[in-house]
Amino acid sequence: MEDSIRKADILIEALPYIQAFRGKVIVAKYGGSAIDNPASMKGILQDLIFLAAVGIRPVLVHGGGPAITKKLAQGGRQTAFVDGLRVTDQETVHMVDQALEEVNARLVEQIRALGGVAQGLVSKHGVVIAQPHAKSAQLGFVGSVKSIGVDAIKPVFTHHAIPVLSPVGSENGQLYNINADDVASDVAAALKAEKLVLLTNVRGILRDANDKNSLISTLSVDEADILLDRKVIGEGMIPKVAACVHALKHGVKKTHIIDASLPHALLLEIFTKQGIGTEIIH
């Protein structure tokens, strides 16, 4: 009986958050090495299904770096990076697209297997309108987001389904490989999302990279700029913080960076007062 009462108490604790976010959009980005952890993936997908079931509108933007690297290796192609971005020629961008379509299909299939409803949105659906990256001379067919076709995403909500979005963009038939954090940020802005959540393999932003107990729970945009100047925020976290700041400056209410490996990380960050990662706010 006590265990049942405790479970009911947890549901009641979540009620104000469910009421506040019902009908609102929450964009989650999931990728990198975290996406190859089956237990972590199952927990995140269950969280997304729960959000959809209580009337919240989750959108999943996925990456897939390891899958891309594997696909390129199978094709006998080596991977080169400039400033953390994959150099992408014409043949490579099609292989990237194929790898991410496979990741997309796998995520959609797993959501359905867990009892959820999902619809995959990949490059051919024209959701992400791309433009060449500022460093395209070095990077090739790496792009940045020009605009987001929200009219392709919104109908998915009417079917109470979770849109699952690949970060490959296109412009006039040309494909572009785009950083998934940036795509998620622009999707959140275009949909006027309540939250953008970046799921990673680290707890969040630490004041001391060597001290796991130095997690910063809440950070303003101004404070984030100071930490960037002081190089407290390390290299791998810089693009994630930039994506969060971009989203906030374009109308997203709150942004979060959390560890996907924690059981039900998404629900803990959204439905509890303390949360588990770092939230970046105005």
C-alpha positions in Angstrom: 0.0 0.0 0.0 2.8 2.4 0.9 4.5 1.9 -2.4 1.2 2.6 -4.2 0.7 5.8 -2.2 4.2 6.9 -3.0 3.5 6.4 -6.7 0.3 8.5 -6.4 2.3 11.2 -4.7 4.8 11.3 -7.5 1.9 11.7 -10.0 0.4 14.5 -8.0 3.8 16.3 -7.8 3.9 16.2 -11.6 0.3 17.5 -12.0 1.1 21.3 -11.9 3.8 20.8 -14.6 1.5 18.7 -16.8 -1.2 21.4 -16.5 1.3 24.2 -17.3 2.8 22.5 -20.3 -0.3 20.8 -21.8 -0.6 21.8 -25.5 2.9 23.3 -25.4 5.8 22.2 -27.6 9.0 20.7 -26.0 11.9 20.0 -28.4 14.4 17.3 -27.4 17.7 16.7 -29.2 19.2 13.3 -28.8 22.4 12.1 -30.5 26.1 11.5 -30.2 27.3 8.4 -28.3 24.2 8.5 -26.1 22.0 7.3 -29.0 23.9 4.0 -29.1 23.0 3.2 -25.4 19.9 0.9 -25.7 18.9 1.4 -22.0 19.3 5.2 -22.3 17.4 5.3 -25.6 14.5 3.3 -24.2 14.2 5.6 -21.2 14.2 8.7 -23.3 11.7 7.4 -25.8 9.4 6.3 -22.9 9.6 9.8 -21.6 8.6 11.3 -24.9 5.7 8.9 -25.2 4.6 9.9 -21.6 4.8 13.6 -22.6 2.6 13.0 -25.7 0.1 10.9 -23.6 -0.5 13.8 -21.2 -1.1 16.3 -23.9 2.3 17.9 -24.3 3.7 18.1 -27.8 7.2 16.6 -27.9 9.5 16.8 -31.0 12.6 14.7 -31.3 15.5 15.9 -33.3 18.2 13.3 -33.6 21.8 13.2 -34.5 23.8 10.1 -35.4 27.5 10.7 -35.6 28.6 7.1 -34.8 26.1 5.8 -37.4 27.5 8.2 -40.0 31.1 7.3 -39.2 30.2 3.6 -39.5 28.4 4.1 -42.9 31.4 6.1 -44.3 33.9 3.4 -43.1 31.8 0.7 -44.8 32.1 2.8 -48.0 35.9 3.0 -47.5 35.7 6.8 -46.7 37.7 8.4 -43.9 36.2 11.2 -41.8 37.9 14.6 -41.4 36.7 17.3 -39.0 37.2 21.1 -39.0 36.2 22.9 -35.7 34.2 19.8 -34.8 32.2 19.7 -38.1 32.5 16.8 -40.5 34.0 17.7 -43.9 31.3 16.6 -46.4 31.7 16.2 -50.1 28.9 15.4 -52.6 29.1 11.6 -52.2 29.5 11.9 -48.4 26.4 14.0 -47.9 24.3 11.3 -49.5 25.9 8.7 -47.3 25.2 10.9 -44.2 21.6 11.3 -45.4 21.2 7.5 -45.7 22.8 6.9 -42.3 20.5 9.4 -40.6 17.4 8.0 -42.4 18.3 4.6 -40.9 18.6 6.1 -37.4 15.3 8.0 -38.0 13.5 4.8 -39.0 15.0 2.9 -36.0 13.8 5.6 -33.5 10.3 5.7 -35.1 10.1 1.9 -34.9 11.2 1.8 -31.3 8.6 4.5 -30.3 5.9 2.4 -31.9 7.2 -0.8 -30.2 6.9 1.0 -26.8 3.3 1.9 -27.5 3.8 5.4 -28.8 2.9 7.1 -32.1 5.6 8.6 -34.2 6.3 10.0 -37.7 9.7 10.3 -39.3 10.6 13.5 -41.0 13.7 13.2 -43.2 15.4 15.3 -45.9 12.8 14.5 -48.6 10.1 16.0 -46.5 11.7 19.5 -46.8 11.3 20.5 -43.1 14.9 21.9 -42.8 15.6 24.5 -45.5 19.4 24.8 -45.6 22.0 27.3 -46.8 25.8 26.8 -47.1 27.8 27.1 -43.9 29.9 30.2 -43.4 33.0 27.9 -43.8 31.6 25.9 -46.7 34.9 26.4 -48.6 36.6 24.2 -46.0 33.6 22.0 -45.1 31.9 21.3 -48.4 28.2 20.4 -48.1 27.8 21.3 -44.5 25.0 23.8 -44.0 23.2 26.0 -41.5 19.5 26.4 -41.1 17.9 29.0 -43.4 14.3 28.3 -42.2 12.1 25.5 -40.8 9.0 24.3 -42.6 6.7 24.2 -39.6 3.8 23.3 -41.9 5.3 19.9 -42.2 5.6 19.4 -38.5 2.3 20.8 -37.1 0.0 18.2 -38.8 1.9 15.4 -37.0 0.6 16.9 -33.7 -3.0 16.6 -34.8 -2.5 12.8 -35.0 -1.1 12.9 -31.4 2.2 11.6 -32.8 5.8 12.5 -32.0 7.7 14.1 -35.0 11.1 12.5 -35.3 13.3 14.8 -37.3 16.6 14.2 -39.1 19.0 17.1 -39.2 19.8 16.9 -43.0 18.6 20.0 -44.8 18.2 20.8 -48.4 18.0 23.7 -50.8 17.0 23.4 -54.4 17.6 19.7 -54.3 21.1 20.0 -52.8 21.5 18.1 -49.4 23.4 19.7 -46.5 24.7 18.0 -43.4 23.7 20.3 -40.4 24.7 20.1 -36.7 21.7 18.6 -34.9 22.0 21.0 -32.0 21.5 23.9 -34.4 18.5 22.2 -36.1 16.9 21.5 -32.7 17.4 25.2 -31.7 15.8 26.5 -34.9 13.0 24.0 -34.7 12.3 25.1 -31.1 12.3 28.8 -32.2 10.1 28.2 -35.2 7.5 26.3 -33.1 7.7 28.8 -30.3 8.5 25.9 -28.0 8.2 26.1 -24.2 11.5 24.2 -23.8 14.5 23.0 -25.7 16.3 20.0 -24.1 19.7 18.9 -25.3 20.3 15.3 -24.2 24.0 14.6 -23.8 26.4 12.2 -22.1 27.4 14.6 -19.4 25.4 16.0 -16.4 25.3 19.5 -17.7 27.6 22.5 -17.2 30.2 22.2 -14.5 32.1 25.0 -12.8 35.1 22.6 -12.5 35.3 20.0 -15.3 37.1 17.7 -12.9 34.5 17.9 -10.2 31.2 16.2 -10.9 29.6 17.9 -7.9 30.2 21.4 -9.3 27.0 21.2 -11.6 25.5 24.6 -12.3 21.7 24.1 -12.0 20.6 27.4 -13.5 22.4 29.9 -15.7 21.4 33.1 -17.3 22.4 34.0 -20.9 24.7 36.8 -19.4 26.3 34.3 -17.0 26.8 31.8 -19.8 28.7 34.5 -21.8 30.9 35.2 -18.8 31.7 31.5 -18.3 32.5 31.2 -22.1 34.9 34.2 -21.8 36.6 32.6 -18.8 36.7 29.2 -20.7 34.9 27.5 -17.9 32.6 26.1 -20.5 34.7 23.6 -22.5 35.0 22.9 -26.2 32.4 20.2 -26.5 29.8 22.2 -24.6 30.3 25.5 -26.5 28.0 24.6 -29.5 25.3 23.3 -27.1 25.4 26.5 -25.1 25.3 28.5 -28.3 22.3 26.5 -29.5 20.5 27.2 -26.2 21.3 30.9 -26.3 20.1 31.2 -29.9 16.8 29.5 -29.0 16.2 31.8 -26.0 16.9 34.9 -28.2 14.3 33.6 -30.6 11.4 33.1 -28.3 12.0 29.7 -26.5 11.1 30.1 -22.8 13.7 27.8 -21.2 16.6 25.5 -22.4 18.2 22.6 -20.7 21.3 20.4 -21.0 21.0 17.1 -19.3 22.5 13.6 -19.1 20.5 11.1 -21.2 22.0 8.2 -19.3 20.1 9.0 -16.1 16.9 7.0 -15.9 14.0 9.1 -17.2 16.2 12.1 -17.4 13.6 14.1 -19.5 10.8 13.6 -17.0 13.0 14.5 -14.1 14.2 17.7 -15.7 10.7 18.8 -16.8 8.5 17.6 -13.9 10.5 18.3 -10.8 11.4 21.6 -9.2 15.2 20.9 -8.9 15.8 19.1 -12.2 18.9 17.1 -12.9 21.0 19.1 -15.4 21.6 22.7 -16.3 18.9 25.1 -17.4 19.8 28.2 -19.3 17.3 31.0 -19.1 17.0 34.7 -20.1 
